[in-house]
Amino acid sequence: MAPIYLGALDIGGTKLAATVANVSGPLARVVAPTARSGSERAVGEQAIALLEQACAHAGIDARRIARLGVSSCGPFVAAGGSIALVTPNLCGGLSGAADLPNDWTRIPLEAVLRERFADVVIRNDCIAALTGERSFGALQEEADCVYVTWSTGIGFGLCVDGHILLGKHGNAGHAGHMLLSGQSDALCGCGNRGDVEALVSGRNLGLRGGQGAAAIFAAARQGVAAERLLVEQAAHWFGKALYNLAATLDTRVFVIGGSVWMHHGDWLEALVRHEIASRLPALTAGVELKPAALGALVADIGALCLVLPSEWRRAWRQSQPWQALAG
């Protein structure tokens, strides 16, 4: 019997990663900045090209990929029976942002991928990450939990009573666009003012602060007053968003990932915890915050979990083969 190969894509507002795996685990991973120019097909075509590169590194023909799991930023819309992306962090035609040199209003992701791959499963990146953490990470025994990313954008994957929520178009968990402040002039790429992503995301903090997000957070950590205030305010808003979800879903544990939290959660966590714990103990007592156990690979492993054969899971859980990629 011919060996089975799986492909995985992690498509974010900043980077795109392609991974190929077999029964033994991931074989190769290739990463590049996400395409932001060209035609609306550019992201899908880049994804295919990176998968081909990953297969080349692994010494296999890309045509041998049997199933493809995709973890992608959203929101999603249905376009001709396929999933298209209408993400404000990539579509310049929606946001008009200076850092997006394109006029895209939607990205026909599934249609482009299915030109090469017959079996494609696409989920929001936080839903995929939640799937990964429930399969192999910090949420393996959790029935009421949320995965959160604090990165270029803000996103959530929601699980209630052991059921991962998807929604009518796969957009459940887009609480990053939950409105928090009617007075704020913080602008999100979606057009909202004062939503979670406008107030908290790395990209929007960078736009508001007039420099890259990494520089803002580094200055804040060093105690520079203006940047420190901006980031601490963002942490308070982030905590309020988590409280709202805890109150709405009766959540027991939040697992937090994303580049901002990975690099700065150590000093922001106390601010976030305070915003949760200082409100309505009947709903917040015992709520936990945990880091993503799968780290920077959480969306990649989550994408693989979308298409992973059930008979592979036990062996992967024991061997943790993705650790080779982390090295």
Phi, psi and chi 1 to 4 in degrees:
 res  aa     phi    psi   chi1   chi2   chi3   chi4
   1 MET       -  132.2 -177.3  176.4  176.4      -
   2 ALA   -66.6  142.1      -      -      -      -
   3 PRO   -64.7  150.9   22.4  -32.6      -      -
   4 ILE   -95.9  133.1  -64.2  174.6      -      -
   5 TYR  -118.7  140.5  -65.7   98.5      -      -
   6 LEU  -116.3  146.1  -54.5  177.2      -      -
   7 GLY  -112.2  152.3      -      -      -      -
   8 ALA  -141.5  139.8      -      -      -      -
   9 LEU  -125.0  136.7  -64.8  169.8      -      -
  10 ASP  -118.1  107.4  171.3   28.0      -      -
  11 ILE  -109.1  111.5  -59.3  173.0      -      -
  12 GLY  -120.0  176.5      -      -      -      -
  13 GLY   -70.2  -18.2      -      -      -      -
  14 THR  -110.5  -45.2  -59.2      -      -      -
  15 LYS  -132.2  159.8   69.5  170.0  178.3   63.8
  16 LEU  -127.7  128.8 -163.8  159.8      -      -
  17 ALA  -122.7  140.1      -      -      -      -
  18 ALA  -124.2  133.0      -      -      -      -
  19 THR  -130.6  144.3  -57.0      -      -      -
  20 VAL  -123.1  141.3   60.7      -      -      -
  21 ALA  -142.0  159.3      -      -      -      -
  22 ASN  -129.3 -167.0   65.4    5.3      -      -
  23 VAL   -59.3  -26.7   64.4      -      -      -
  24 SER   -80.1  -18.2  -61.4      -      -      -
  25 GLY   132.6 -174.8      -      -      -      -
  26 PRO   -60.4  137.4  -24.4   35.8      -      -
  27 LEU  -104.1  -33.3  -58.4  171.9      -      -
  28 ALA  -161.7  151.4      -      -      -      -
  29 ARG  -141.2  135.9  179.2  174.3 -179.1  -99.4
  30 VAL  -126.9  137.4  177.3      -      -      -
  31 VAL  -129.1  141.9 -177.0      -      -      -
  32 ALA  -150.5  156.7      -      -      -      -
  33 PRO   -58.9  138.9  -22.3   33.6      -      -
  34 THR   -64.4  134.3  -52.3      -      -      -
  35 ALA   -57.6  137.3      -      -      -      -
  36 ARG  -129.5    5.3  -67.1 -171.6  167.5 -154.7
  37 SER  -140.5  171.2   60.2      -      -      -
  38 GLY    97.0 -157.5      -      -      -      -
  39 SER   -82.0  172.1   77.4      -      -      -
  40 GLU   -64.4  -14.8  -68.8 -178.8  -23.5      -
  41 ARG   -82.9   -5.4  -66.9  173.4   52.4   89.2
  42 ALA   -59.4  -42.3      -      -      -      -
  43 VAL   -67.2  -45.3  173.7      -      -      -
  44 GLY   -62.2  -41.8      -      -      -      -
  45 GLU   -68.2  -37.7  -69.8  173.8  -14.3      -
  46 GLN   -63.0  -40.8  179.3 -169.0   28.2      -
  47 ALA   -60.3  -43.7      -      -      -      -
  48 ILE   -63.8  -42.8  -68.6  171.2      -      -
  49 ALA   -62.7  -40.4      -      -      -      -
  50 LEU   -69.0  -36.6  -70.9 -175.0      -      -
  51 LEU   -62.0  -40.8  -86.6  171.3      -      -
  52 GLU   -62.3  -39.1  -68.7  174.8  -19.9      -
  53 GLN   -64.4  -43.1  -71.0 -179.3   35.7      -
  54 ALA   -61.9  -41.7      -      -      -      -
  55 CYS   -63.9  -39.4  -72.3      -      -      -
  56 ALA   -62.1  -41.7      -      -      -      -
  57 HIS   -62.7  -34.6  -72.6  -45.6      -      -
  58 ALA   -84.2   -7.6      -      -      -      -
  59 GLY    75.4   31.9      -      -      -      -
  60 ILE  -128.2  161.5   64.9  171.7      -      -
  61 ASP   -83.1  128.5 -171.9  -29.1      -      -
  62 ALA   -58.9  -24.0      -      -      -      -
  63 ARG   -68.8  -10.3  -69.8  174.4  -65.6 -176.3
  64 ARG   -88.8   -0.6  -61.3 -178.2   65.2 -174.0
  65 ILE   -69.8  119.3  -68.2  177.6      -      -
  66 ALA   -83.9  -37.0      -      -      -      -
  67 ARG  -141.7  147.9  -55.4 -169.0   72.2 -162.8
  68 LEU  -127.0  120.3  175.3   61.5      -      -
  69 GLY  -101.6  135.9      -      -      -      -
  70 VAL  -127.7  122.9 -177.5      -      -      -
  71 SER  -104.1  116.9  161.9      -      -      -
  72 SER  -136.3  145.9  177.1      -      -      -
  73 CYS   -62.7  155.9   53.8      -      -      -
  74 GLY  -131.6 -160.5      -      -      -      -
  75 PRO   -71.2  168.3  -17.2   30.6      -      -
  76 PHE  -107.3  151.6  -58.6  156.8      -      -
  77 VAL  -133.6  157.0  -65.1      -      -      -
  78 ALA   -85.0  128.6      -      -      -      -
  79 ALA  -134.9  104.2      -      -      -      -
  80 GLY    62.2   33.6      -      -      -      -
  81 GLY    83.7    2.4      -      -      -      -
  82 SER  -122.7  160.8  -61.5      -      -      -
  83 ILE   -81.3  128.4  -70.0  173.3      -      -
  84 ALA  -119.6  151.8      -      -      -      -
  85 LEU   -96.0  137.6  -48.3 -175.7      -      -
  86 VAL  -127.4   51.7  -72.7      -      -      -
  87 THR   -83.4  127.4  173.1      -      -      -
  88 PRO   -69.0  -13.9   22.0  -32.0      -      -
  89 ASN   -83.3   -3.5  -70.9  -32.1      -      -
  90 LEU  -129.7  -30.2  -73.5  176.4      -      -
  91 CYS   -91.5   99.8  -66.3      -      -      -
  92 GLY   -65.6  -26.3      -      -      -      -
  93 GLY   -69.4  -16.1      -      -      -      -
  94 LEU   -92.5  -43.5  -65.3  175.6      -      -
  95 SER   -98.4  -26.7   65.6      -      -      -
  96 GLY    66.7   16.9      -      -      -      -
  97 ALA   -70.9  144.8      -      -      -      -
  98 ALA   -65.9  -24.5      -      -      -      -
  99 ASP   -88.4    8.5   61.8  -20.7      -      -
 100 LEU  -121.7   93.9  -66.2  176.3      -      -
 101 PRO   -82.3   58.9   31.9  -35.6      -      -
 102 ASN  -151.7  167.3   64.7   66.1      -      -
 103 ASP  -114.7   26.7   59.3   -2.4      -      -
 104 TRP   -66.4  140.6  -51.9  -20.7      -      -
 105 THR  -113.3  -17.2   57.0      -      -      -
 106 ARG  -157.9  154.2   64.4  176.9   56.4 -172.9
 107 ILE  -116.9  114.2  -62.8  168.8      -      -
 108 PRO   -78.2   66.2   31.8  -36.5      -      -
 109 LEU   -63.4  -54.9 -179.8   64.5      -      -
 110 GLU   -63.8  -40.6 -174.9  174.4    3.7      -
 111 ALA   -60.0  -41.8      -      -      -      -
 112 VAL   -68.6  -44.6  174.0      -      -      -
 113 LEU   -64.0  -36.1  -66.4  178.0      -      -
 114 ARG   -74.8   -8.8  -74.5 -168.2  178.9  -82.2
 115 GLU   -67.7  -22.2  -68.1  173.4    4.2      -
 116 ARG  -115.2  -29.0  -69.4  -70.3  -56.8  -85.3
 117 PHE  -127.6  128.4  -54.3  100.8      -      -
 118 ALA   -79.7  -34.2      -      -      -      -
 119 ASP  -111.9  100.3 -167.0  -15.1      -      -
 120 VAL  -126.4  128.8  179.4      -      -      -
 121 VAL  -119.3  120.1  178.4      -      -      -
 122 ILE  -115.1  130.0  -59.2  175.5      -      -
 123 ARG  -134.0  154.4  -66.0  -72.8 -175.1  -90.3
 124 ASN   -53.4  145.1  173.1  -94.5      -      -
 125 ASP   -60.1  -34.6   48.6    5.2      -      -
 126 CYS   -75.8  -31.4  -72.2      -      -      -
 127 ILE   -66.9  -41.6  -68.9  174.8      -      -
 128 ALA   -63.1  -43.9      -      -      -      -
 129 ALA   -62.7  -41.2      -      -      -      -
 130 LEU   -59.3  -42.4  174.4   64.7      -      -
 131 THR   -60.5  -42.3  -56.4      -      -      -
 132 GLY   -64.5  -44.8      -      -      -      -
 133 GLU   -68.5  -31.1  -73.0  -70.6  -33.0      -
 134 ARG   -76.5  -24.7  -65.6 -170.0   78.2 -131.8
 135 SER   -82.4  -46.2  -63.0      -      -      -
 136 PHE  -134.2   -1.8  -58.2  122.9      -      -
 137 GLY  -113.4 -134.5      -      -      -      -
 138 ALA   -84.2   -2.5      -      -      -      -
 139 LEU  -120.5   25.7  -63.9  172.3      -      -
 140 GLN   -65.9  -25.7  -67.4 -177.9   52.8      -
 141 GLU  -112.7   13.4  -56.3  -60.8  -33.2      -
 142 GLU  -100.2  132.0  -62.9  -65.1  -18.0      -
 143 ALA  -100.7  -25.8      -      -      -      -
 144 ASP  -124.6   94.9  -62.5  -71.4      -      -
 145 CYS  -151.9  162.8   52.8      -      -      -
 146 VAL  -136.9  133.9  172.4      -      -      -
 147 TYR   -97.4  135.9  174.6   83.5      -      -
 148 VAL  -127.8  137.4 -168.8      -      -      -
 149 THR  -116.7  132.8 -173.8      -      -      -
 150 TRP  -116.8  102.6 -174.9   -8.7      -      -
 151 SER  -150.1 -139.1 -171.9      -      -      -
 152 THR   -52.3  -42.4  -56.0      -      -      -
 153 GLY  -122.3 -174.3      -      -      -      -
 154 ILE  -122.9  126.9  -57.1  -67.9      -      -
 155 GLY  -145.7  164.0      -      -      -      -
 156 PHE  -139.6  146.0  -58.5   82.7      -      -
 157 GLY  -118.9  129.6      -      -      -      -
 158 LEU  -114.3  134.0  -47.3  175.6      -      -
 159 CYS  -131.3  123.3 -176.7      -      -      -
 160 VAL  -127.2  127.8  179.1      -      -      -
 161 ASP    53.8   34.4  -63.0  -24.6      -      -
 162 GLY    82.5    3.1      -      -      -      -
 163 HIS  -110.5  122.5  -58.9  -72.2      -      -
 164 ILE   -76.2  127.7  -66.8  178.2      -      -
 165 LEU   -84.7  133.7  -54.3 -175.5      -      -
 166 LEU  -112.3  -48.4  -63.4  179.0      -      -
 167 GLY    89.2  174.0      -      -      -      -
 168 LYS   -65.4  -30.5   63.5 -176.3 -175.3  -63.2
 169 HIS  -123.3   17.4  -67.1  -50.8      -      -
 170 GLY    80.3   17.2      -      -      -      -
 171 ASN  -102.6    8.2  -70.2  -40.5      -      -
 172 ALA   -57.3  136.7      -      -      -      -
 173 GLY   102.2    0.6      -      -      -      -
 174 HIS   -80.7   46.3  -90.2   79.9      -      -
 175 ALA   -73.0   -5.6      -      -      -      -
 176 GLY   -61.8  -18.6      -      -      -      -
 177 HIS  -105.1   18.2  -59.6  -69.2      -      -
 178 MET   -72.4  128.9  175.5  170.2   55.7      -
 179 LEU   -76.0  130.8  -65.2  171.9      -      -
 180 LEU  -114.6  -32.7  -69.2 -178.2      -      -
 181 SER  -136.7  123.1  172.9      -      -      -
 182 GLY   -84.4  -10.0      -      -      -      -
 183 GLN  -100.3  -16.7  -72.7   73.0   47.8      -
 184 SER   -73.1  144.7  175.4      -      -      -
 185 ASP   -98.0    7.8   62.1   -4.5      -      -
 186 ALA   -63.9  123.3      -      -      -      -
 187 LEU  -105.2  128.1  178.4   63.5      -      -
 188 CYS   -91.2  154.4  179.5      -      -      -
 189 GLY   -61.6  -21.2      -      -      -      -
 190 CYS   -75.9  -12.7   73.4      -      -      -
 191 GLY   107.5  -15.5      -      -      -      -
 192 ASN   -69.6  148.2  -75.8  -23.8      -      -
 193 ARG  -112.2  131.4  -70.0 -171.5 -177.5  -85.2
 194 GLY    81.8   17.7      -      -      -      -
 195 ASP   -86.2  174.1   69.8    8.4      -      -
 196 VAL   -58.1  -46.5 -177.4      -      -      -
 197 GLU   -65.7  -37.8 -169.4  159.5  -57.0      -
 198 ALA   -62.6  -38.3      -      -      -      -
 199 LEU   -85.9  -20.3  -65.9  161.5      -      -
 200 VAL  -126.2  -34.9  175.2      -      -      -
 201 SER   -62.3  150.7   77.9      -      -      -
 202 GLY   -57.9  -43.4      -      -      -      -
 203 ARG   -63.0  -46.1  177.3  170.1  177.6 -100.6
 204 ASN   -73.8  -32.7  -75.0  -34.5      -      -
 205 LEU   -63.7  -39.1  -72.8  179.4      -      -
 206 GLY   -62.8  -42.7      -      -      -      -
 207 LEU   -64.8  -39.9  -69.0  172.1      -      -
 208 ARG   -72.4  -35.0  -73.4  162.9   58.6 -159.3
 209 GLY   -86.6   -7.2      -      -      -      -
 210 GLY    75.5   18.7      -      -      -      -
 211 GLN  -157.3  171.0   56.3 -176.2  -42.5      -
 212 GLY   -61.5  150.5      -      -      -      -
 213 ALA   -58.8  -39.8      -      -      -      -
 214 ALA   -59.6  -40.6      -      -      -      -
 215 ALA   -67.6  -38.8      -      -      -      -
 216 ILE   -63.5  -47.6  -73.4  175.4      -      -
 217 PHE   -68.0  -36.0  -79.9   92.3      -      -
 218 ALA   -64.4  -43.4      -      -      -      -
 219 ALA   -65.2  -39.0      -      -      -      -
 220 ALA   -63.3  -42.2      -      -      -      -
 221 ARG   -62.5  -33.5 -178.0 -176.4  -80.6  -84.5
 222 GLN   -81.5   -5.2  -66.7  166.1    9.4      -
 223 GLY    93.5   11.6      -      -      -      -
 224 VAL   -64.4  126.2  179.8      -      -      -
 225 ALA   -58.6  -51.7      -      -      -      -
 226 ALA   -63.9  -46.5      -      -      -      -
 227 GLU   -68.7  -36.8  -75.1   79.8    3.6      -
 228 ARG   -61.3  -44.4 -174.9   82.3  177.0 -168.1
 229 LEU   -63.0  -44.6  178.0   61.3      -      -
 230 LEU   -59.8  -45.9 -177.0   64.4      -      -
 231 VAL   -72.8  -40.0  169.7      -      -      -
 232 GLU   -64.3  -38.6  -71.8 -175.1  -11.2      -
 233 GLN   -61.9  -40.2  -72.3  175.3  -23.5      -
 234 ALA   -62.0  -41.4      -      -      -      -
 235 ALA   -63.6  -38.7      -      -      -      -
 236 HIS   -64.8  -42.9  -74.3  -59.3      -      -
 237 TRP   -64.0  -40.1  -73.7  120.0      -      -
 238 PHE   -60.4  -44.6 -173.6   67.0      -      -
 239 GLY   -62.0  -39.0      -      -      -      -
 240 LYS   -62.8  -39.5  -72.7 -179.5  171.5   66.4
 241 ALA   -63.0  -42.5      -      -      -      -
 242 LEU   -65.0  -39.2  -61.7 -166.5      -      -
 243 TYR   -59.4  -46.0  165.3   77.2      -      -
 244 ASN   -57.4  -40.5  -72.9  -18.1      -      -
 245 LEU   -71.9  -38.9  -73.5  174.9      -      -
 246 ALA   -61.0  -40.8      -      -      -      -
 247 ALA   -70.4  -33.2      -      -      -      -
 248 THR   -79.3  -41.5  -58.3      -      -      -
 249 LEU  -105.1   -6.3  -58.2  176.7      -      -
 250 ASP    56.8   47.0 -157.5   16.1      -      -
 251 THR   -71.7  142.9  -63.9      -      -      -
 252 ARG   -97.2  -34.5 -158.3 -170.6   77.9   78.4
 253 VAL  -146.4  137.8   57.8      -      -      -
 254 PHE  -108.5  126.2  -67.9   93.2      -      -
 255 VAL  -102.6  127.0  162.5      -      -      -
 256 ILE  -115.5  130.6  -50.4  177.6      -      -
 257 GLY  -131.7 -164.7      -      -      -      -
 258 GLY    97.9  154.6      -      -      -      -
 259 SER   -63.6  -38.0   58.6      -      -      -
 260 VAL   -63.1  -47.9  168.9      -      -      -
 261 TRP   -69.2  -37.9 -166.1 -101.8      -      -
 262 MET   -60.1  -37.2  -74.5  176.6   58.4      -
 263 HIS   -92.9  -22.4  -69.1  104.2      -      -
 264 HIS  -133.0    2.6  -57.6  -73.0      -      -
 265 GLY   -60.6  -26.3      -      -      -      -
 266 ASP   -59.5  -35.0   58.7  -30.2      -      -
 267 TRP  -106.8  -13.6   63.9  -81.1      -      -
 268 LEU   -89.7  -19.2  -63.8  177.4      -      -
 269 GLU   -59.1  -39.5 -177.3  174.3  -18.3      -
 270 ALA   -61.9  -38.9      -      -      -      -
 271 LEU   -65.8  -42.0  -59.7  174.8      -      -
 272 VAL   -66.9  -45.3  174.6      -      -      -
 273 ARG   -58.8  -40.3  -75.3 -174.2  179.8  -83.2
 274 HIS   -60.2  -41.3  174.0   75.2      -      -
 275 GLU   -65.1  -30.6  -70.0  -65.2  -22.4      -
 276 ILE   -80.4  -51.5  -60.0  170.7      -      -
 277 ALA   -71.8  -19.8      -      -      -      -
 278 SER   -83.6    4.7   61.9      -      -      -
 279 ARG  -127.6  135.5  -65.9  176.0  169.1   81.0
 280 LEU    36.8   79.6 -164.9   52.4      -      -
 281 PRO   -54.6  -30.0  -25.5   34.2      -      -
 282 ALA   -58.2  -28.0      -      -      -      -
 283 LEU  -104.1  -19.4  -63.8  177.3      -      -
 284 THR  -111.4  -15.7   60.2      -      -      -
 285 ALA   -60.6  129.2      -      -      -      -
 286 GLY    83.6   -2.3      -      -      -      -
 287 VAL   -67.3  130.9  171.5      -      -      -
 288 GLU  -108.1  149.9  -64.3 -177.8   57.4      -
 289 LEU  -115.1  129.4  -55.7 -175.3      -      -
 290 LYS  -132.5  149.3  -63.2 -179.4  178.7 -179.6
 291 PRO   -75.4  154.8   29.1  -35.0      -      -
 292 ALA   -64.5  120.7      -      -      -      -
 293 ALA   -66.4  -27.5      -      -      -      -
 294 LEU   -86.7   -0.1  -61.6  175.3      -      -
 295 GLY    57.5 -137.8      -      -      -      -
 296 ALA   -68.5  -13.4      -      -      -      -
 297 LEU   -96.6    9.4  -65.9  172.5      -      -
 298 VAL   -60.5  -40.9   62.6      -      -      -
 299 ALA   -75.1  -32.9      -      -      -      -
 300 ASP   -64.6  -48.8  -54.4   81.8      -      -
 301 ILE   -68.1  -35.8  -57.3  -53.2      -      -
 302 GLY   -60.8  -41.1      -      -      -      -
 303 ALA   -63.2  -41.1      -      -      -      -
 304 LEU   -63.6  -38.5  -77.2  170.3      -      -
 305 CYS   -63.5  -24.1  -73.2      -      -      -
 306 LEU   -64.6  -24.4  -62.1  175.8      -      -
 307 VAL  -126.4    7.5  -65.7      -      -      -
 308 LEU   -71.6  127.0 -163.1   71.6      -      -
 309 PRO   -59.7  139.9  -24.2   35.2      -      -
 310 SER   -59.9  -31.5   58.1      -      -      -
 311 GLU   -73.2  -11.7   60.4  -91.6   24.0      -
 312 TRP   -85.7  -20.8  -66.2   12.0      -      -
 313 ARG   -62.8  -44.7  -68.8 -179.0 -177.1  -89.2
 314 ARG   -61.6  -44.9  178.2  178.7  -64.9 -179.3
 315 ALA   -64.5  -41.2      -      -      -      -
 316 TRP   -64.5  -39.2  -80.6   37.6      -      -
 317 ARG   -61.9  -35.5 -166.6  169.4  -73.7  123.8
 318 GLN   -78.5  -40.6  -67.4  174.3  -15.3      -
 319 SER   -92.2  -19.7   65.0      -      -      -
 320 GLN    46.2   59.0  -60.1 -174.8    8.5      -
 321 PRO   -67.7  -16.3   26.9  -36.4      -      -
 322 TRP   -67.9  -14.9   55.2   85.7      -      -
 323 GLN   -59.6  -26.9  -63.2  -70.3   -8.5      -
 324 ALA   -64.0  -33.7      -      -      -      -
 325 LEU   -71.9  -37.0  -63.8  178.8      -      -
 326 ALA   -63.7  -28.6      -      -      -      -
 327 GLY   -76.6      -      -      -      -      -
